[in-house]
Amino acid sequence: MALVIRRLEEHDEVENFDCGDDALNNYLKRHAWTNQQKSSIGVSYVALDEDAPRTVLGYFTLAMASVPRDAFPKKYVRGLPPYDLPLILLARLAVDRRFTGRGLGHALISEALRISLRVADEVGCRSIITDAYRDRVSWYARYGFVPVEGAAVTGPQRMFLDVRTVRAALQR
Ligand SMILES: CC(C)(COP(=O)(O)OP(=O)(O)OC[C@H]1O[C@@H](n2cnc3c(N)ncnc32)[C@H](O)[C@@H]1OP(=O)(O)O)[C@@H](O)C(=O)NCCC(=O)NCCS
């Protein structure tokens, strides 16, 4: 499979997308295009096979966010002013379950990190955050995401990754 990752386009085929999670399926089918094109509150990127260049196999969505400084571990924010920290939110990420385990998730998150670095070079932002499903925490940890301690004990686990860590990793 020759994988392509690019911005979501209006006529991409999303109706058959099934990652096994209704909320993530529904976001792609009902909201991703409007949020990107009309509302400007999230940009989605899709993974496609070059041979079927409209069929979405996986996607992620990025948005800007800010989080109170006190929400982060003290050692992480030491020396920073008492402002909310500007961040990039990895708002959604999913792979169609017929295509999991083939590295699509890896390709998507790698692209999300590359885009985040480009943004961080142009606009101040300290880290990338995501609200990970509990059973996906170890998957994100593979990429260096760290749980935010003291976050809610039920529901998704907030995790963050410092852009400087990503930059250092990509330069190696
Ligand atoms: C999580 C998800 C994105 C992974 O996508 P994928 O294409 O299967 O990922 P990759 O093929 O790049 O990586 C698979 C690897 O991750 C591992 N993995 C899969 N789920 C994992 C989990 N929950 N915790 C830890 N590792 C996990 C696999 O064992 C495999 O390991 P290997 O590389 O050593 O063989 C995909 O399963 C998915 O979309 N799930 C449903 C939606 C979802 O949960 N999204 C995340 C919302 S927070």
The ligand as an ORCA input file, in Angstrom:
! r2SCAN-3c Opt
* xyz 0 1
  C      -5.025      3.177     18.425
  C      -4.977      3.071     16.899
  C      -4.962      4.466     16.320
  C      -3.693      2.331     16.485
  O      -3.642      2.302     15.072
  P      -2.808      1.178     14.272
  O      -2.826      1.540     12.842
  O      -3.257     -0.172     14.652
  O      -1.358      1.437     14.878
  P       0.019      0.915     14.336
  O      -0.194     -0.187     13.334
  O       0.861      2.041     13.938
  O       0.647      0.334     15.661
  C       0.237     -0.873     16.139
  C       1.107     -1.181     17.322
  O       0.507     -0.561     18.477
  C       0.225     -1.560     19.427
  N      -1.016     -1.200     20.088
  C      -2.262     -1.207     19.581
  N      -3.143     -0.798     20.524
  C      -2.407     -0.548     21.636
  C      -2.743     -0.133     22.945
  N      -3.979      0.087     23.301
  N      -1.738      0.047     23.824
  C      -0.448     -0.198     23.472
  N      -0.085     -0.606     22.249
  C      -1.058     -0.786     21.350
  C       0.114     -2.853     18.649
  O       0.394     -3.963     19.463
  C       1.193     -2.665     17.585
  O       2.452     -2.958     18.165
  P       3.748     -3.357     17.264
  O       4.094     -2.137     16.431
  O       4.808     -3.655     18.277
  O       3.312     -4.503     16.435
  C      -6.175      2.251     16.332
  O      -6.219      0.996     16.973
  C      -7.526      2.918     16.484
  O      -7.883      3.784     15.702
  N      -8.348      2.507     17.446
  C      -9.707      2.979     17.588
  C      -9.785      4.459     17.854
  C      -8.947      4.889     19.014
  O      -8.909      4.260     20.066
  N      -8.279      6.035     18.830
  C      -7.476      6.657     19.863
  C      -8.360      7.586     20.605
  S      -7.552      8.162     22.072
*
